[in-house]
Every structure is written in C-alpha cells, then in structure tokens.
Amino acid sequence: PVSLSSFSASSTTSTAQLKWEPLHRQQSISTLTLYNMHTQSVTQIYSISSSAIQSKFTIKNLQPGTHYMIEVMVAIFLPQPGITLMQKLRIFMETDQCPDGWLANGRSCYTVRRSGLSWSDAMSSCTHLVGESHLANLKTMEDLLFVSSYLQSDNNLLLLWTGLNDQQEEGLPLWSDGSPYNQTNTMTLLPANQMDCFAFQRNATGPGYFLTPFFCDITLPFICQYQTPSTPASFSFDLAQVTDQHVELRWSDLSPLRSIHSSSFEIFLQYRESENALLGHGEEDGCKESEGKNGTKTQSSFRKTVKVKILPSSRGVTVTGLSPGSIYFFTLQVSHHAGPSWILGQIQTAYMRPLPPQDISVGSITASQITLHWMLPDTQCTAGWTFAVHCEDVSLRQERVLSNISRVYGTNRKWFYTAMIGGLDAYTRYRIQVFTIAQFGIWSCGQAPLTVRT
C-alpha cells in the first residue's frame, strides 16, 4: 500500500497543489475527488492519466477560507494473481483567507478603491488598509487578466493606479517591491519623461486593459494588493501523541515570523471535531444530530471551532478534554487583525482512541468455555464502535481474536455486552484482554489483562 505520509498538500486563497513521492511501477493514481467539508458536497472529480509520469497536481477555482478533503484513489496491480486493488487515501487542507471583501487569486488579494488619490497617497492608503499591502504589482499575464476581467464589469473604472513606476530611474519601470517590469503591454500618448507612474487603462478599441505611464500627481482610483505568505519548506507541524482524550502537537520555531511580517498578526491553534463520522446513527447509540431553526435536524460537517492563541516563542501544546473515538482537524493559523489568514504546515488529523471497556468481569467457566461481561463506555457518542477479545494460551503463547459479541440492553440507557470464548483446553490458563474499536479501526489503549483458568 501507499503511505499517507508520501502525500503533501499546500494551498493559497484559490488554489491547492497536491504532491506525492514517486510511486512503484505497479502503482498509479486513478482519480482525485475534491470534497467541500463545509457543504459536504463533491466539488470536482479529476481523472489522472495513467500514462503521465507526474508527482503533483494543481487544483484551481477554490473558495478562500474553506476546508477541503482530497480523496485519492490509488490502483495497485498485483501480477500474481493478476488483479488490481484500489486504495483510498484522504488528505485534508484549508485555503487561505483574504481581507474581508477583497478578491482572491492564488496568493494575491485585491481591492479596488474608487476615491481618487495621487500615486504616493494611493500607496500610503493601501498600506493603511492592511500592513504589508501596496499598490498592485501585476507581474504576470495571469494577474493582468484576472484584474482586467473584474474591472470590465464596471464601465466607470477607466484609469487606475498600479504599483509600477520609474521614479528611481527614467525609462526603467519597477514594481513597488523593486522587481523589474518585463512585459510589453504598455501604451503611451504623452511625453514619457514627464510621467513616472503607471496606471491600468481600459482599452477603448478592444477588450481588456493595458498599462500606461501617467502624471503621478493626478488623482485616480487605485488597486491595492495583499499577498498571503508561503510557509517555508522546512517548517513542520506534527502530531506527537494521540490518546482517548488528549492530543499533543509540536511545531517548528515561530520566531522568524516576527522578522518576515512586521505588521500586527496573531497565531492560533484551531481545531474542529468532525460530524461526518456521526451521520447515519440515531440517538439510540448516544448521538444527537444538531438542530437548526424551527427544530429541523441538520447535518453539518463540523461541530464548533475552537481557537487557542499561541505565543510565537512556543514549540508545542497539549489539548485536553477531547471526545474519545472522534476525529479532530488541527491547523496552525496566522491571522491579521484586518481579516487575512493563512495556514502554517499541513492540517493534522487526529483519530482519537475510544475509551476501553468498563467493568469487565468473568461469568461462567467450563472446561472449554469462558464467558465475559462488560459495559459500553459512558461517553457522548459510541456510534460504530465495536469490540475485540484477545485470548492467549499462557503456556503455548497461542493467541486468538474473538469478534462474535452479543449486546443486551440494560438499565439507564446503557449497553451491556457478553462474549463466549469456546474451543478452549481444559485446566489451562488464558490471558484475556478486551479492546474497544472505534471507526476507521482505531483501537483503545490496553488494560491490565485478566488471567483465567478453565
């Protein structure tokens, strides 16, 4: 099988890239299915060509600030006996968030300000909107086309300031971050040596916009841009330990963020409990579906989101009080007070262990059978939980696993269970343990075994 750790996902405000390590010759990725975890709907299914040798795939047109799941179907061909097995892997990710009301495109966020300002005042205005923002640097054709497409919906936006200027050296236009201009879509009808700032002008004779030099002191509407930072490749965010009620997380040094981002921001550990695992189970198993307005039952993807503020000097945290057997999604998020946010590292998925069986007792014992009794753990929801009984011959070290377990309804809405272990040898000591198994095959922690003689 292919290991989940061989996949990694990174995202921007509107795109995501899934990367994976090279597969073996008999392995291939057949499809990628994208799920919106907020709406519980399939967004897109992508077919991956088996003939294409690739180790990454880019997904576009995503919604900012949205939790997604990518379901990867891996085909594994076995020459002997000539069959193909299908393996399903799930990778979770969350897109970055732009400031409220801004347009999202990749790592860039844009806003159009209609009040007229000079070029220098427009630059200052952008910086005050969100720290680290500036007049738009439309460096690529994709940036130009994206902004142009939006502006064409408004007939009143004919000329807008951008970050391009040649105030440092005449004839050598630079973007506001000092990078050189390397495109050819400019046009001017005025003396170039009198105009040091470039505006985005609507094309009167054709579609779209083009860049044109203009007088810097003229007041024009303007386009501001904010770019969400990318996480350094060396940064790590990992699960260190998962038990039935707490999770321990560790991450890389956060102090470099202070030097990279001088503006005000905060770091949060954000986690959510998945509701998906509870769907299809009624209240008889202790699960309660959430209710919307007018008392109608709803099926949301998540229970409430919890945010814990993290100090930049910290390197880890332990989260307690979690629900046994549940699934939690943990993200390390950087948030600016003006609204933008981005994720550090990968989303970590914690499959909590279920509580172990309670009140285990030995019932009748014969020469070939041992009967066990126990109670279902008293927790919020036990839908889909099962049990396994391990029985080991102490002298021979032979072990068997029993899964044929009967359930009897007891008092106070609690379930009591009985297991009968048969086919045993007379006058033999057996070491017995009972485990709870939650969804996705997660086992409870082991308890002290019982030793019973037939």
KADA-V979207 format. One record per residue. N is the residue number from 1. RES is the residue in one letter. SS is DSSP state (~ for helix, > for strand, _ for the rest). PHI is phi in whole degrees, -180 to 180 (none if undefined). PSI is psi in whole degrees, 0 to 359 (none if undefined). Layout:
BEGIN
n=N res=RES ss=SS phi=PHI psi=PSI
n=N res=RES ss=SS phi=PHI psi=PSI
END
This chain:
BEGIN
n=1 res=P ss=_ phi=none psi=159
n=2 res=V ss=_ phi=-88 psi=134
n=3 res=S ss=_ phi=-78 psi=140
n=4 res=L ss=~ phi=-63 psi=331
n=5 res=S ss=~ phi=-69 psi=347
n=6 res=S ss=~ phi=-81 psi=356
n=7 res=F ss=> phi=-110 psi=147
n=8 res=S ss=> phi=-145 psi=147
n=9 res=A ss=> phi=-128 psi=134
n=10 res=S ss=> phi=-126 psi=152
n=11 res=S ss=> phi=-141 psi=159
n=12 res=T ss=_ phi=-117 psi=202
n=13 res=T ss=_ phi=-71 psi=331
n=14 res=S ss=_ phi=-136 psi=1
n=15 res=T ss=_ phi=-134 psi=163
n=16 res=A ss=> phi=-145 psi=147
n=17 res=Q ss=> phi=-126 psi=124
n=18 res=L ss=> phi=-100 psi=126
n=19 res=K ss=> phi=-119 psi=151
n=20 res=W ss=> phi=-147 psi=155
n=21 res=E ss=_ phi=-72 psi=155
n=22 res=P ss=_ phi=-55 psi=136
n=23 res=L ss=_ phi=-89 psi=162
n=24 res=H ss=_ phi=-71 psi=165
n=25 res=R ss=_ phi=-60 psi=327
n=26 res=Q ss=_ phi=-87 psi=1
n=27 res=Q ss=> phi=-110 psi=144
n=28 res=S ss=> phi=-155 psi=151
n=29 res=I ss=> phi=-91 psi=124
n=30 res=S ss=> phi=-94 psi=311
n=31 res=T ss=> phi=-142 psi=155
n=32 res=L ss=> phi=-122 psi=126
n=33 res=T ss=> phi=-114 psi=125
n=34 res=L ss=> phi=-100 psi=124
n=35 res=Y ss=> phi=-113 psi=137
n=36 res=N ss=> phi=-88 psi=113
n=37 res=M ss=_ phi=-73 psi=340
n=38 res=H ss=_ phi=-79 psi=321
n=39 res=T ss=_ phi=-98 psi=355
n=40 res=Q ss=_ phi=54 psi=47
n=41 res=S ss=> phi=-134 psi=154
n=42 res=V ss=> phi=-79 psi=121
n=43 res=T ss=> phi=-86 psi=318
n=44 res=Q ss=> phi=-163 psi=149
n=45 res=I ss=> phi=-119 psi=125
n=46 res=Y ss=> phi=-112 psi=128
n=47 res=S ss=> phi=-92 psi=129
n=48 res=I ss=_ phi=-101 psi=124
n=49 res=S ss=_ phi=-65 psi=127
n=50 res=S ss=_ phi=-69 psi=339
n=51 res=S ss=_ phi=-84 psi=343
n=52 res=A ss=_ phi=-82 psi=128
n=53 res=I ss=_ phi=-92 psi=104
n=54 res=Q ss=_ phi=-146 psi=160
n=55 res=S ss=_ phi=-134 psi=19
n=56 res=K ss=> phi=-156 psi=158
n=57 res=F ss=> phi=-148 psi=133
n=58 res=T ss=> phi=-105 psi=132
n=59 res=I ss=> phi=-112 psi=131
n=60 res=K ss=_ phi=-117 psi=175
n=61 res=N ss=_ phi=61 psi=40
n=62 res=L ss=_ phi=-88 psi=161
n=63 res=Q ss=_ phi=-89 psi=136
n=64 res=P ss=_ phi=-64 psi=150
n=65 res=G ss=_ phi=60 psi=36
n=66 res=T ss=_ phi=-124 psi=141
n=67 res=H ss=> phi=-90 psi=125
n=68 res=Y ss=> phi=-123 psi=157
n=69 res=M ss=> phi=-124 psi=132
n=70 res=I ss=> phi=-105 psi=119
n=71 res=E ss=> phi=-99 psi=117
n=72 res=V ss=> phi=-103 psi=125
n=73 res=M ss=> phi=-103 psi=118
n=74 res=V ss=> phi=-108 psi=127
n=75 res=A ss=> phi=-95 psi=128
n=76 res=I ss=> phi=-121 psi=112
n=77 res=F ss=> phi=-90 psi=128
n=78 res=L ss=> phi=-107 psi=109
n=79 res=P ss=_ phi=-56 psi=322
n=80 res=Q ss=_ phi=-120 psi=109
n=81 res=P ss=_ phi=-102 psi=32
n=82 res=G ss=_ phi=79 psi=43
n=83 res=I ss=> phi=-126 psi=162
n=84 res=T ss=> phi=-116 psi=125
n=85 res=L ss=> phi=-99 psi=146
n=86 res=M ss=> phi=-111 psi=129
n=87 res=Q ss=> phi=-115 psi=136
n=88 res=K ss=> phi=-111 psi=126
n=89 res=L ss=> phi=-123 psi=146
n=90 res=R ss=> phi=-121 psi=127
n=91 res=I ss=> phi=-120 psi=132
n=92 res=F ss=> phi=-109 psi=147
n=93 res=M ss=> phi=-155 psi=165
n=94 res=E ss=> phi=-139 psi=133
n=95 res=T ss=_ phi=-78 psi=155
n=96 res=D ss=_ phi=-70 psi=164
n=97 res=Q ss=> phi=-119 psi=131
n=98 res=C ss=_ phi=-81 psi=166
n=99 res=P ss=_ phi=-57 psi=153
n=100 res=D ss=_ phi=-55 psi=127
n=101 res=G ss=_ phi=85 psi=358
n=102 res=W ss=_ phi=-87 psi=156
n=103 res=L ss=> phi=-83 psi=141
n=104 res=A ss=> phi=-111 psi=133
n=105 res=N ss=> phi=-153 psi=102
n=106 res=G ss=_ phi=65 psi=230
n=107 res=R ss=_ phi=-86 psi=358
n=108 res=S ss=> phi=-100 psi=141
n=109 res=C ss=> phi=-122 psi=134
n=110 res=Y ss=> phi=-125 psi=149
n=111 res=T ss=> phi=-143 psi=141
n=112 res=V ss=> phi=-102 psi=124
n=113 res=R ss=> phi=-105 psi=122
n=114 res=R ss=> phi=-86 psi=343
n=115 res=S ss=> phi=-71 psi=135
n=116 res=G ss=> phi=-78 psi=129
n=117 res=L ss=> phi=-138 psi=158
n=118 res=S ss=_ phi=-67 psi=168
n=119 res=W ss=~ phi=-60 psi=313
n=120 res=S ss=~ phi=-67 psi=321
n=121 res=D ss=~ phi=-68 psi=325
n=122 res=A ss=~ phi=-65 psi=320
n=123 res=M ss=~ phi=-62 psi=316
n=124 res=S ss=~ phi=-64 psi=321
n=125 res=S ss=~ phi=-63 psi=319
n=126 res=C ss=~ phi=-61 psi=317
n=127 res=T ss=~ phi=-63 psi=326
n=128 res=H ss=~ phi=-77 psi=337
n=129 res=L ss=~ phi=-65 psi=307
n=130 res=V ss=_ phi=-145 psi=127
n=131 res=G ss=_ phi=-55 psi=143
n=132 res=E ss=_ phi=80 psi=357
n=133 res=S ss=_ phi=-90 psi=165
n=134 res=H ss=> phi=-161 psi=173
n=135 res=L ss=> phi=-59 psi=145
n=136 res=A ss=_ phi=-63 psi=131
n=137 res=N ss=_ phi=-103 psi=97
n=138 res=L ss=_ phi=-91 psi=77
n=139 res=K ss=_ phi=-79 psi=333
n=140 res=T ss=_ phi=-116 psi=162
n=141 res=M ss=~ phi=-64 psi=327
n=142 res=E ss=~ phi=-63 psi=317
n=143 res=D ss=~ phi=-62 psi=314
n=144 res=L ss=~ phi=-61 psi=315
n=145 res=L ss=~ phi=-69 psi=323
n=146 res=F ss=~ phi=-64 psi=309
n=147 res=V ss=~ phi=-67 psi=319
n=148 res=S ss=~ phi=-60 psi=318
n=149 res=S ss=~ phi=-62 psi=320
n=150 res=Y ss=~ phi=-69 psi=317
n=151 res=L ss=~ phi=-67 psi=332
n=152 res=Q ss=_ phi=-66 psi=346
n=153 res=S ss=_ phi=-80 psi=355
n=154 res=D ss=_ phi=-125 psi=112
n=155 res=N ss=_ phi=-72 psi=346
n=156 res=N ss=_ phi=-87 psi=348
n=157 res=L ss=_ phi=-95 psi=90
n=158 res=L ss=_ phi=-98 psi=332
n=159 res=L ss=> phi=-151 psi=123
n=160 res=L ss=> phi=-138 psi=144
n=161 res=W ss=> phi=-70 psi=141
n=162 res=T ss=> phi=-119 psi=182
n=163 res=G ss=> phi=-82 psi=355
n=164 res=L ss=> phi=-75 psi=136
n=165 res=N ss=> phi=-161 psi=158
n=166 res=D ss=_ phi=-126 psi=42
n=167 res=Q ss=_ phi=-70 psi=333
n=168 res=Q ss=_ phi=-75 psi=316
n=169 res=E ss=_ phi=-145 psi=120
n=170 res=E ss=_ phi=-57 psi=130
n=171 res=G ss=_ phi=86 psi=359
n=172 res=L ss=_ phi=-121 psi=80
n=173 res=P ss=_ phi=-69 psi=138
n=174 res=L ss=> phi=-128 psi=150
n=175 res=W ss=_ phi=-75 psi=168
n=176 res=S ss=_ phi=-64 psi=340
n=177 res=D ss=_ phi=-92 psi=7
n=178 res=G ss=_ phi=92 psi=355
n=179 res=S ss=_ phi=-78 psi=148
n=180 res=P ss=> phi=-75 psi=155
n=181 res=Y ss=_ phi=-88 psi=127
n=182 res=N ss=_ phi=-130 psi=31
n=183 res=Q ss=_ phi=-114 psi=176
n=184 res=T ss=_ phi=-123 psi=2
n=185 res=N ss=_ phi=-87 psi=62
n=186 res=T ss=> phi=-121 psi=156
n=187 res=M ss=_ phi=-151 psi=141
n=188 res=T ss=_ phi=-145 psi=143
n=189 res=L ss=_ phi=-119 psi=4
n=190 res=L ss=_ phi=-119 psi=161
n=191 res=P ss=_ phi=-59 psi=121
n=192 res=A ss=~ phi=-65 psi=328
n=193 res=N ss=~ phi=-74 psi=355
n=194 res=Q ss=~ phi=-104 psi=359
n=195 res=M ss=_ phi=-130 psi=115
n=196 res=D ss=_ phi=-110 psi=357
n=197 res=C ss=> phi=-122 psi=145
n=198 res=F ss=> phi=-110 psi=136
n=199 res=A ss=> phi=-113 psi=161
n=200 res=F ss=> phi=-98 psi=115
n=201 res=Q ss=> phi=-115 psi=138
n=202 res=R ss=> phi=-67 psi=137
n=203 res=N ss=_ phi=-78 psi=117
n=204 res=A ss=_ phi=-78 psi=342
n=205 res=T ss=_ phi=-112 psi=0
n=206 res=G ss=_ phi=-162 psi=184
n=207 res=P ss=_ phi=-76 psi=157
n=208 res=G ss=_ phi=84 psi=191
n=209 res=Y ss=> phi=-127 psi=163
n=210 res=F ss=> phi=-141 psi=161
n=211 res=L ss=> phi=-87 psi=136
n=212 res=T ss=> phi=-141 psi=139
n=213 res=P ss=> phi=-71 psi=146
n=214 res=F ss=> phi=-150 psi=168
n=215 res=F ss=_ phi=-70 psi=126
n=216 res=C ss=_ phi=-65 psi=334
n=217 res=D ss=_ phi=-86 psi=352
n=218 res=I ss=_ phi=-70 psi=138
n=219 res=T ss=_ phi=-86 psi=127
n=220 res=L ss=> phi=-138 psi=157
n=221 res=P ss=> phi=-60 psi=167
n=222 res=F ss=> phi=-152 psi=162
n=223 res=I ss=> phi=-114 psi=124
n=224 res=C ss=> phi=-100 psi=150
n=225 res=Q ss=> phi=-134 psi=137
n=226 res=Y ss=> phi=-127 psi=137
n=227 res=Q ss=> phi=-117 psi=124
n=228 res=T ss=_ phi=-73 psi=133
n=229 res=P ss=_ phi=-69 psi=155
n=230 res=S ss=_ phi=-93 psi=146
n=231 res=T ss=_ phi=-76 psi=132
n=232 res=P ss=_ phi=-55 psi=143
n=233 res=A ss=_ phi=-61 psi=333
n=234 res=S ss=_ phi=-82 psi=351
n=235 res=F ss=_ phi=-72 psi=139
n=236 res=S ss=_ phi=-129 psi=144
n=237 res=F ss=> phi=-143 psi=113
n=238 res=D ss=> phi=-138 psi=155
n=239 res=L ss=> phi=-81 psi=125
n=240 res=A ss=> phi=-94 psi=325
n=241 res=Q ss=> phi=-159 psi=142
n=242 res=V ss=> phi=-132 psi=125
n=243 res=T ss=_ phi=-117 psi=201
n=244 res=D ss=_ phi=-79 psi=337
n=245 res=Q ss=_ phi=-137 psi=1
n=246 res=H ss=_ phi=-144 psi=155
n=247 res=V ss=> phi=-130 psi=134
n=248 res=E ss=> phi=-110 psi=127
n=249 res=L ss=> phi=-121 psi=148
n=250 res=R ss=> phi=-134 psi=149
n=251 res=W ss=> phi=-147 psi=168
n=252 res=S ss=_ phi=-73 psi=174
n=253 res=D ss=_ phi=-60 psi=127
n=254 res=L ss=_ phi=-95 psi=350
n=255 res=S ss=_ phi=-61 psi=329
n=256 res=P ss=~ phi=-60 psi=340
n=257 res=L ss=~ phi=-63 psi=332
n=258 res=R ss=~ phi=-63 psi=319
n=259 res=S ss=~ phi=-79 psi=330
n=260 res=I ss=~ phi=-76 psi=321
n=261 res=H ss=_ phi=-122 psi=104
n=262 res=S ss=_ phi=-80 psi=343
n=263 res=S ss=_ phi=-77 psi=170
n=264 res=S ss=_ phi=-72 psi=127
n=265 res=F ss=> phi=-153 psi=162
n=266 res=E ss=> phi=-131 psi=154
n=267 res=I ss=> phi=-111 psi=132
n=268 res=F ss=> phi=-128 psi=145
n=269 res=L ss=> phi=-94 psi=120
n=270 res=Q ss=> phi=-115 psi=133
n=271 res=Y ss=> phi=-141 psi=150
n=272 res=R ss=> phi=-134 psi=145
n=273 res=E ss=> phi=-95 psi=130
n=274 res=S ss=> phi=-75 psi=137
n=275 res=E ss=_ phi=-92 psi=344
n=276 res=N ss=~ phi=-56 psi=323
n=277 res=A ss=~ phi=-68 psi=343
n=278 res=L ss=~ phi=-95 psi=349
n=279 res=L ss=_ phi=-66 psi=142
n=280 res=G ss=_ phi=89 psi=2
n=281 res=H ss=_ phi=-119 psi=132
n=282 res=G ss=_ phi=-88 psi=189
n=283 res=E ss=~ phi=-73 psi=348
n=284 res=E ss=~ phi=-64 psi=337
n=285 res=D ss=~ phi=-99 psi=10
n=286 res=G ss=_ phi=91 psi=4
n=287 res=C ss=_ phi=-95 psi=138
n=288 res=K ss=_ phi=-122 psi=126
n=289 res=E ss=_ phi=-75 psi=146
n=290 res=S ss=_ phi=-71 psi=150
n=291 res=E ss=> phi=-111 psi=137
n=292 res=G ss=_ phi=-94 psi=201
n=293 res=K ss=~ phi=-67 psi=153
n=294 res=N ss=~ phi=62 psi=18
n=295 res=G ss=~ phi=76 psi=10
n=296 res=T ss=_ phi=-77 psi=141
n=297 res=K ss=> phi=-79 psi=138
n=298 res=T ss=_ phi=-123 psi=161
n=299 res=Q ss=_ phi=-126 psi=96
n=300 res=S ss=_ phi=-97 psi=159
n=301 res=S ss=_ phi=-75 psi=330
n=302 res=F ss=> phi=-132 psi=151
n=303 res=R ss=> phi=-81 psi=193
n=304 res=K ss=> phi=-61 psi=151
n=305 res=T ss=> phi=-93 psi=134
n=306 res=V ss=> phi=-111 psi=132
n=307 res=K ss=> phi=-120 psi=127
n=308 res=V ss=> phi=-118 psi=122
n=309 res=K ss=> phi=-69 psi=136
n=310 res=I ss=> phi=-116 psi=133
n=311 res=L ss=_ phi=-77 psi=140
n=312 res=P ss=_ phi=-59 psi=338
n=313 res=S ss=_ phi=-83 psi=350
n=314 res=S ss=_ phi=-80 psi=157
n=315 res=R ss=_ phi=-126 psi=6
n=316 res=G ss=> phi=174 psi=171
n=317 res=V ss=> phi=-158 psi=154
n=318 res=T ss=> phi=-114 psi=123
n=319 res=V ss=> phi=-101 psi=126
n=320 res=T ss=_ phi=-115 psi=174
n=321 res=G ss=_ phi=73 psi=27
n=322 res=L ss=_ phi=-87 psi=164
n=323 res=S ss=_ phi=-86 psi=124
n=324 res=P ss=_ phi=-59 psi=140
n=325 res=G ss=_ phi=78 psi=0
n=326 res=S ss=_ phi=-91 psi=174
n=327 res=I ss=> phi=-117 psi=129
n=328 res=Y ss=> phi=-122 psi=145
n=329 res=F ss=> phi=-113 psi=124
n=330 res=F ss=> phi=-113 psi=132
n=331 res=T ss=> phi=-130 psi=146
n=332 res=L ss=> phi=-103 psi=114
n=333 res=Q ss=> phi=-121 psi=136
n=334 res=V ss=> phi=-102 psi=125
n=335 res=S ss=> phi=-124 psi=134
n=336 res=H ss=> phi=-96 psi=148
n=337 res=H ss=_ phi=-63 psi=338
n=338 res=A ss=_ phi=-85 psi=357
n=339 res=G ss=_ phi=125 psi=326
n=340 res=P ss=_ phi=-69 psi=150
n=341 res=S ss=> phi=-151 psi=155
n=342 res=W ss=> phi=-149 psi=160
n=343 res=I ss=> phi=-99 psi=138
n=344 res=L ss=> phi=-100 psi=121
n=345 res=G ss=> phi=74 psi=194
n=346 res=Q ss=> phi=-88 psi=152
n=347 res=I ss=> phi=-67 psi=133
n=348 res=Q ss=> phi=-103 psi=127
n=349 res=T ss=> phi=-104 psi=119
n=350 res=A ss=> phi=-107 psi=117
n=351 res=Y ss=> phi=-94 psi=102
n=352 res=M ss=_ phi=-68 psi=141
n=353 res=R ss=_ phi=-71 psi=145
n=354 res=P ss=_ phi=-76 psi=161
n=355 res=L ss=_ phi=-68 psi=147
n=356 res=P ss=_ phi=-72 psi=161
n=357 res=P ss=_ phi=-59 psi=150
n=358 res=Q ss=> phi=-114 psi=154
n=359 res=D ss=> phi=53 psi=49
n=360 res=I ss=> phi=-73 psi=129
n=361 res=S ss=> phi=-140 psi=156
n=362 res=V ss=> phi=-97 psi=129
n=363 res=G ss=> phi=-94 psi=232
n=364 res=S ss=> phi=-73 psi=146
n=365 res=I ss=> phi=-129 psi=129
n=366 res=T ss=_ phi=-122 psi=190
n=367 res=A ss=_ phi=-70 psi=337
n=368 res=S ss=_ phi=-131 psi=3
n=369 res=Q ss=_ phi=-139 psi=148
n=370 res=I ss=> phi=-132 psi=131
n=371 res=T ss=> phi=-107 psi=134
n=372 res=L ss=> phi=-118 psi=151
n=373 res=H ss=> phi=-133 psi=144
n=374 res=W ss=> phi=-158 psi=173
n=375 res=M ss=> phi=-117 psi=150
n=376 res=L ss=_ phi=-68 psi=135
n=377 res=P ss=_ phi=-56 psi=139
n=378 res=D ss=_ phi=-83 psi=92
n=379 res=T ss=_ phi=-138 psi=174
n=380 res=Q ss=_ phi=-62 psi=316
n=381 res=C ss=_ phi=-148 psi=129
n=382 res=T ss=_ phi=-123 psi=23
n=383 res=A ss=_ phi=-61 psi=132
n=384 res=G ss=_ phi=82 psi=1
n=385 res=W ss=_ phi=-78 psi=143
n=386 res=T ss=> phi=-131 psi=183
n=387 res=F ss=> phi=-135 psi=156
n=388 res=A ss=> phi=-136 psi=137
n=389 res=V ss=> phi=-112 psi=122
n=390 res=H ss=> phi=-99 psi=127
n=391 res=C ss=> phi=-127 psi=120
n=392 res=E ss=> phi=-123 psi=129
n=393 res=D ss=> phi=-70 psi=116
n=394 res=V ss=_ phi=-61 psi=320
n=395 res=S ss=_ phi=-79 psi=321
n=396 res=L ss=_ phi=-94 psi=349
n=397 res=R ss=_ phi=59 psi=31
n=398 res=Q ss=> phi=-96 psi=133
n=399 res=E ss=> phi=-120 psi=144
n=400 res=R ss=> phi=-133 psi=154
n=401 res=V ss=> phi=-118 psi=127
n=402 res=L ss=> phi=-109 psi=126
n=403 res=S ss=_ phi=-121 psi=358
n=404 res=N ss=_ phi=-85 psi=93
n=405 res=I ss=> phi=-124 psi=134
n=406 res=S ss=> phi=-99 psi=149
n=407 res=R ss=> phi=-118 psi=135
n=408 res=V ss=> phi=-125 psi=129
n=409 res=Y ss=> phi=-71 psi=131
n=410 res=G ss=_ phi=-113 psi=203
n=411 res=T ss=_ phi=-90 psi=164
n=412 res=N ss=_ phi=56 psi=35
n=413 res=R ss=_ phi=55 psi=38
n=414 res=K ss=_ phi=-118 psi=145
n=415 res=W ss=> phi=-96 psi=140
n=416 res=F ss=> phi=-118 psi=143
n=417 res=Y ss=> phi=-121 psi=151
n=418 res=T ss=> phi=-135 psi=137
n=419 res=A ss=> phi=-130 psi=135
n=420 res=M ss=> phi=-115 psi=118
n=421 res=I ss=> phi=-96 psi=114
n=422 res=G ss=_ phi=-112 psi=177
n=423 res=G ss=_ phi=71 psi=28
n=424 res=L ss=_ phi=-91 psi=164
n=425 res=D ss=_ phi=-91 psi=146
n=426 res=A ss=_ phi=-71 psi=152
n=427 res=Y ss=_ phi=53 psi=43
n=428 res=T ss=_ phi=-126 psi=141
n=429 res=R ss=> phi=-89 psi=135
n=430 res=Y ss=> phi=-125 psi=141
n=431 res=R ss=> phi=-102 psi=124
n=432 res=I ss=> phi=-123 psi=135
n=433 res=Q ss=> phi=-133 psi=145
n=434 res=V ss=> phi=-119 psi=131
n=435 res=F ss=> phi=-121 psi=146
n=436 res=T ss=> phi=-92 psi=140
n=437 res=I ss=> phi=-121 psi=117
n=438 res=A ss=_ phi=-87 psi=183
n=439 res=Q ss=~ phi=-60 psi=155
n=440 res=F ss=~ phi=63 psi=20
n=441 res=G ss=~ phi=74 psi=26
n=442 res=I ss=_ phi=-85 psi=123
n=443 res=W ss=> phi=-94 psi=151
n=444 res=S ss=_ phi=-74 psi=162
n=445 res=C ss=_ phi=-68 psi=150
n=446 res=G ss=_ phi=-74 psi=150
n=447 res=Q ss=_ phi=-113 psi=174
n=448 res=A ss=_ phi=-62 psi=127
n=449 res=P ss=_ phi=-72 psi=157
n=450 res=L ss=> phi=-93 psi=140
n=451 res=T ss=> phi=-112 psi=120
n=452 res=V ss=> phi=-129 psi=138
n=453 res=R ss=> phi=-108 psi=132
n=454 res=T ss=_ phi=-75 psi=none
END
